[in-house]
Amino acid sequence: MSNNCLFCRIAAGEIPADTLYEDNDVMAFWDISPQAPKHFLVIPKQHITGPSALTQADENLIGKVLRVGAELAKSNGAEQFRFVINNGEDAGQTVFHFHLHVLGGRKMTWPPG
């Protein structure tokens, strides 16, 4: 855990979140600034700064993040959805803890931005 990381603090229960799912490895919660009718985040509880910091040892954990995201999208009324993972400030990453945005509930456009 990184003491100054917002998502580490949410995972530790220090900051409240509207939680959708939680187990020993991952946590999912609704985004506080939704960009779609259904917009939540799935994070690993382990602090990983972003996609560029992933190692081979993280493959199962990140696979679980994706699976949980897909299952929660469907169970929350978004059969069709978009996954977004930002890597770095220029890509739009504002919290430097790996996280998966899951967006659904509306038609998505391309390019996204």
N, C-alpha and C positions, 0 to 999 in steps of 0.2 A: 504494500500500500504506500502510496505517495501522499504525505500529509496535506500538501497543497493542491491535490487533484480533486476537482469537483466530483467526478464519477467514483473515485475511490471512497470519498466521504459519503456519497449516496449509498454505495454498496455496503459500507460499514454501518449504515443506519444513523449516521451523524446529521445528515440532511434528509428531510422527508421527500418522498417521491410517490407519485400515483402508480404503484407497482402492479404490473400484469403477471409477472412470473419471477420466481427466484428459487435457486437451488444452490448447492455448494460452489458451483463453477461460474454461473451466469446469472444475470438479472435483466429484466425488461421493465421499462416504465414509459408512460406517455410523455411525449415531448411537451415542454412548457410553452413552446412557440410553434405550434403545428403548421405545417405547410400543405396539409391535405386533411380531409375529414378523419382519416385514420393515420396517425403518425406517432410511432413509438420508437424507442431505442433499445437495442440489445447490447449489453456490454459483458465482457469477461470480468470477473471480480479481480483477477490478477491484473496488475498494472502493466500494460503494454502501451507505449506512447502512440503507436499507429501502425498502419500496414508495413511501412518500411522497417519497423523494428521486429517484425515477426521472424521466428526461427522455425526450423523443422519440428522442434519440440512443441510448438504451438498449433500444429496442424489439426489435431483432434479437438482442441478447445475452440478454434475458430470455426471448424466444421459444425460444432455444437451450436455456436452463436447463429450460424446461418439456418440450421435446422429449426431451432427454437423460433427464430424470426418468421420463417415460413409457416410453422404450425400456429403461432399466435396470430398472424395475419388472417389465416383462414378461420380460426375460431372467433375472431373479432369482426367478422363480416367483410373481409377484404380478400375474396378469392383471387383477384388479380392485384398485384402490388409491385412496387419498385423497391429494390435495395439500393442504398447509397452508402458508400464508405469513402470518406475524404482522407487524403494523405497530405498533410502540410497546409500551412496558412494560405498559400496561393490557390489551393484546391478547395478552400472553404472550411478547413478544420479549425475549430475554435476551442475545443477541449482536447488536450493532447493525451487521451486515453482511448485506445481502440474502441470504436462503437459503430454499430450498424444502424442506420436509419431505415425504418420500414414505413413506406408511404402507400396508402391505398384509399379507396372510397371515391375516387374521381378518375377521369381519363387523364393520363399523363401525356405530356408533349415532349418532343425531341427537337433540337437538343435541349437539355435541361437547364443550361445557364452558362 
